[in-house]
Amino acid sequence: MRPRAAIIAKPTNQRRGWCCALLAACFCPAAGLCGEIDAAELAATCRTAQASAFHGVAAAACEWYLDPCNACAPDAPPQRWCVPEGTTVAARADLLFERISANPAIGAQPASQVVEALLATHFPCPAPRYVIEEK
């Protein structure tokens, strides 16, 4: 039998980078330790991710912002967007680039607000269908 230390994967710099990025993304805003990035900073992060074919820490950060939770809590409002299955992060990033280039003032707004409005505009959910049953 191998010693336990040999079974556990040795951490690499890439894994450490992912862990640090995810921890910062999860705990920093919740603890009020840092402010949210604006849409221009998100676009710059996504361009860095695009240059690396969406691999690495920048890609993880870009995807985290461009794939926000639609209805996370039990008392959350109804879904505001319905991104079709198979829509890539690259496609959503392109929409962000287009939105900011069309209106540069949007770049100064908080990234989460811009992304949520972008997703709701480009990927609206179909209207709910109600079936009336006759008795």
N, C-alpha and C positions, 0 to 999 in steps of 0.2 A: 504494500500500500504506500502511495506517495504521501509525503508530508503535505499538510493542508496548504502551506504557503506556495507549493509548486502548482497546486490546482487553480488557485486564484490568479486571474490575469494581472500581470504587472501593469500599473497605470502608465500611460504614455502622455506626452505633452498635449496631444490632440484630445485625449479623454479629459485631461485636466482643464483644457480650454472650454470644452463643452460644459463640464460641471460648473466652472466659474461663471460662464455666461448664463446658464440656467438658474443658478442660485441668485445671481444678481437680478435677473429678470423677475424672479418670483418674490424675493424678499426685499429688495431695495424699494420698490414703490409701496409695498404693504407696510413697511416700517417707517415710511416717510423720510427715508435717508437720501433719496435723490429724486430729482424731478423727472417728469416724463420727457422723452425726446420729442422733437417736433417732426413734422412730416418731411421737411427737407433733410434732416439727419437720417430719417428712415430711408429715404430715397438714396442717400449716399451709401448707407449700409447695404441696401439691396443691389446697388450698382457694383459694390465690392463683391457681393455674393455672385452676381451675374458673371463677373470676370473670372471667378473660380468655378464656373459651371455649377453653382449652388452646392458647394461642398465647404465645410468648415464652420467656424463660429459665426461669421457674418451671415452665412446662409441660414443657420439656426435662428438667429435673431430676426432676420427678415421674415422667415416663415412664421415665427411666433407672433409677430405683429400682423402679418397678412392673413392669418388664420385664427382670428379671435373667437372666443367662445360666444356662441349665438344665444344660448339660453342655458346658463350654468346652474343657477340656483333653482330650488323647487318653486319659488314664488317669482321666477323671472318672467318678464313680459314675453309675449309670443315672438317667434322668430322674426327677425327683421330682414334677413337675406337668406337665399338658398343657392349656394355655389354649386353648380353642376358637378357630379362625380367626374373625376379625371381632370378638373381644371388645375393646372400646375401653379406653383408659386411664381414661376417666371411670368406666366400670363397675368397674374394679379399684380406683380411688380410693374409690368408694362403699363397696366391701367393707372397705377400710381404715378409713374413717370409722365404719362400723358396728362393726367389731371394737374400735376404741378407745373408742367411746361405751359399748359393753357392758362393757368392762373397762378403766377408765382407767389401771390400773397397767401395762398393756402399753405405754403411751405412753413410758415411761422406758427401754424395752428398745431395743437397736440396731435401726435401721430394716431392715437387710438380713435379720436373723433373723426379725423379725415378718412381713415380706413373704414370705419363703420359706415359713414355716409357713402363712400365709394362702393362698398359691397352692396348696400341697400339699393343704390341707384342702378348698378349694373347687373345685379343678380336678385331681383325682387322675387319673393315667394309667390306662388300662385294663390289666388284668393281661395279661402276655404270653401269647400262645397258642402252644403247642408242638404240632407235628404229629409224630406218631410214624409213621414209615414201616415197613411190614412188608416183610420180604425173603423 
